[in-house]
Amino acid sequence: MKVIGLTGGIGSGKSTVSGFLAELGAVIIDADKVGHEVLSTSSQVRRELLATFGWQIIAPSGKVDREKLAEIVFSNPESLSKLNQIMQPRMYDMVKAQLEEYRKQGAGVVVLEAPLLIEANWTSLVDEVWVTVASEATVLQRVRKKFGLSESECLARMHCQLPSDERVEHADVIIDTDCDLGELKAKVKELWQGLHASGA
């Protein structure tokens, strides 16, 4: 089984590349979904988040309000660091267990789509690191469209992440997504064929 770690900053095209890889037959583990699962199933995480951020993060339904939490952590690097310290060890364990399960099932290629793959030191879980990149103007446009945020909110989220050039230093493959979808799909298909040619 070949495990690809797919990472990149917000709006860099990770999810689009991930979608193309899924169409080609890859099994996808989405770290964001793993995070949502940890939030909704772990009472210990809920207690720690409450102790750290207070009742303001609890929605009327009693669940953790992810939007409120995002608002707090993306405007404060210290808060973001605290959130990651609570969430990442649990997410790591869950991802590791999923990878072991797919290995038992005989999966060919598994893609771990994880924005914080490098920052969280998860590279030991993967065989190759693929990094998506795009120009700041393109990223800004995508993020504003996807999340409906103001320019300053978009920039705050972009700038609290690892700079793209630092991420690229860890990359085995760099995918420039600053192109039309057809061209990007062709790039991903070529990478996929390369994987299989090398025995994945």
C-alpha positions as CSV (number, residue, x, y, z in Angstrom):
1,M,0.0,0.0,0.0
2,K,1.3,3.4,-0.9
3,V,0.3,6.3,1.4
4,I,0.4,9.8,-0.1
5,G,0.3,12.8,2.3
6,L,-1.5,15.6,0.4
7,T,-1.1,19.0,2.0
8,G,-1.1,22.7,1.2
9,G,-2.4,26.0,2.5
10,I,-6.0,27.1,2.6
11,G,-7.3,27.6,-0.9
12,S,-4.4,25.9,-2.5
13,G,-6.5,23.3,-4.3
14,K,-6.0,20.3,-2.0
15,S,-9.6,19.2,-2.0
16,T,-9.9,19.4,-5.8
17,V,-6.7,17.3,-6.2
18,S,-8.0,14.9,-3.6
19,G,-11.3,14.6,-5.5
20,F,-9.5,13.8,-8.8
21,L,-7.4,11.1,-7.0
22,A,-10.6,9.6,-5.5
23,E,-12.0,9.4,-9.1
24,L,-8.9,7.5,-10.1
25,G,-9.3,5.0,-7.4
26,A,-7.4,6.3,-4.3
27,V,-8.9,5.8,-0.8
28,I,-9.1,9.3,0.8
29,I,-8.6,10.0,4.5
30,D,-9.7,13.6,5.1
31,A,-8.0,15.0,8.3
32,D,-10.6,17.7,8.6
33,K,-13.4,15.1,8.8
34,V,-11.3,13.1,11.3
35,G,-11.1,16.4,13.3
36,H,-14.9,16.8,13.2
37,E,-15.3,13.2,14.3
38,V,-13.0,13.7,17.3
39,L,-14.9,16.9,18.2
40,S,-18.3,15.1,18.1
41,T,-17.3,11.8,19.7
42,S,-14.6,12.6,22.4
43,S,-16.0,13.9,25.7
44,Q,-12.5,14.3,26.9
45,V,-11.7,16.7,24.0
46,R,-14.9,18.6,24.7
47,R,-13.9,19.0,28.3
48,E,-10.4,20.2,27.4
49,L,-11.8,22.7,24.8
50,L,-14.3,24.0,27.4
51,A,-11.6,24.5,30.0
52,T,-9.4,26.3,27.4
53,F,-11.9,28.4,25.5
54,G,-15.0,28.6,27.7
55,W,-18.7,28.2,27.1
56,Q,-18.7,30.7,24.2
57,I,-17.6,27.8,21.9
58,I,-20.7,25.7,22.7
59,A,-23.7,26.1,20.3
60,P,-27.3,26.1,21.6
61,S,-27.5,22.4,20.4
62,G,-24.8,21.6,23.0
63,K,-22.3,20.7,20.4
64,V,-19.0,22.6,19.8
65,D,-19.6,25.5,17.5
66,R,-16.8,25.0,14.9
67,E,-17.3,28.4,13.3
68,K,-17.0,30.2,16.7
69,L,-13.9,28.1,17.5
70,A,-12.4,29.0,14.1
71,E,-13.2,32.7,14.7
72,I,-11.2,32.6,18.0
73,V,-8.2,30.6,16.9
74,F,-7.6,32.2,13.5
75,S,-7.3,35.6,15.1
76,N,-4.9,34.4,17.8
77,P,-1.8,32.2,17.1
78,E,-1.6,31.2,20.8
79,S,-5.2,29.9,20.8
80,L,-4.6,28.1,17.5
81,S,-1.6,26.4,19.1
82,K,-3.6,25.4,22.2
83,L,-6.4,23.9,19.9
84,N,-3.8,21.9,17.9
85,Q,-2.2,20.5,21.1
86,I,-5.7,19.2,22.2
87,M,-6.8,17.9,18.8
88,Q,-3.7,16.6,17.0
89,P,-2.7,13.6,19.2
90,R,-6.3,12.2,19.0
91,M,-6.5,12.8,15.3
92,Y,-3.1,11.2,14.8
93,D,-4.3,8.0,16.6
94,M,-7.5,7.9,14.6
95,V,-5.6,8.4,11.2
96,K,-3.1,5.7,12.2
97,A,-5.8,3.2,13.0
98,Q,-7.6,4.0,9.7
99,L,-4.4,3.4,7.7
100,E,-3.8,0.1,9.5
101,E,-7.4,-1.0,8.6
102,Y,-6.9,0.0,4.9
103,R,-3.6,-1.9,4.9
104,K,-5.4,-5.1,6.2
105,Q,-8.1,-4.6,3.5
106,G,-5.3,-4.5,0.8
107,A,-5.9,-0.9,-0.4
108,G,-3.5,0.1,-3.2
109,V,-3.2,3.9,-2.7
110,V,-4.4,5.9,0.3
111,V,-4.3,9.7,0.3
112,L,-4.1,11.4,3.6
113,E,-5.4,15.0,2.9
114,A,-4.1,17.0,5.8
115,P,-3.5,20.8,5.9
116,L,-1.2,20.4,8.9
117,L,0.6,17.3,7.8
118,I,4.1,19.0,8.1
119,E,3.4,21.2,11.1
120,A,1.9,18.3,13.1
121,N,4.8,16.0,12.2
122,W,2.6,13.4,10.6
123,T,5.0,12.8,7.7
124,S,6.1,9.5,9.4
125,L,2.6,8.2,8.4
126,V,3.1,8.7,4.7
127,D,5.5,7.4,1.9
128,E,5.4,10.6,-0.1
129,V,4.4,14.3,0.5
130,W,2.5,16.0,-2.2
131,V,2.1,19.8,-1.8
132,T,-0.5,21.9,-3.7
133,V,0.5,25.6,-4.4
134,A,-1.2,28.6,-6.0
135,S,-0.5,32.3,-6.1
136,E,-1.7,34.5,-3.2
137,A,-4.2,36.3,-5.5
138,T,-5.7,33.0,-6.6
139,V,-5.9,31.7,-3.0
140,L,-7.5,34.9,-1.8
141,Q,-10.1,34.6,-4.5
142,R,-10.9,31.0,-3.8
143,V,-11.1,31.5,0.0
144,R,-13.4,34.5,-0.3
145,K,-15.7,32.5,-2.6
146,K,-15.7,29.3,-0.6
147,F,-16.0,30.7,3.0
148,G,-17.7,34.1,2.3
149,L,-15.0,35.8,4.4
150,S,-13.7,39.4,4.1
151,E,-10.3,40.0,2.6
152,S,-8.8,40.7,6.1
153,E,-10.3,37.4,7.5
154,C,-8.9,35.5,4.5
155,L,-5.5,36.9,5.0
156,A,-5.5,36.2,8.7
157,R,-6.2,32.5,7.9
158,M,-3.6,32.4,5.2
159,H,-0.9,34.0,7.3
160,C,-1.4,31.9,10.4
161,Q,-0.3,28.8,8.3
162,L,3.1,27.5,7.4
163,P,4.4,29.6,4.5
164,S,4.1,27.9,1.2
165,D,7.9,27.9,0.5
166,E,8.6,26.1,3.8
167,R,5.9,23.5,3.0
168,V,7.5,23.0,-0.5
169,E,10.9,22.1,1.2
170,H,9.2,18.9,2.5
171,A,7.6,18.0,-0.9
172,D,8.3,15.0,-3.0
173,V,5.8,16.3,-5.5
174,I,4.6,19.9,-6.0
175,I,1.3,20.5,-7.8
176,D,0.7,24.0,-9.1
177,T,-3.1,24.4,-9.1
178,D,-3.0,27.9,-10.7
179,C,-4.6,26.5,-13.9
180,D,-8.0,25.5,-15.3
181,L,-9.6,22.3,-14.0
182,G,-8.9,20.3,-17.1
183,E,-5.2,21.0,-17.0
184,L,-5.1,20.2,-13.2
185,K,-7.0,16.9,-13.8
186,A,-4.4,16.0,-16.5
187,K,-1.5,16.7,-14.1
188,V,-3.1,14.5,-11.4
189,K,-3.7,11.7,-13.8
190,E,-0.1,11.8,-14.9
191,L,1.1,11.6,-11.3
192,W,-1.3,8.7,-10.7
193,Q,0.1,6.8,-13.7
194,G,3.6,7.5,-12.4
195,L,2.6,6.0,-9.0
196,H,1.5,2.8,-10.7
197,A,4.5,2.7,-13.0
198,S,6.6,2.7,-9.8
199,G,4.7,-0.3,-8.4
200,A,2.0,1.3,-6.2
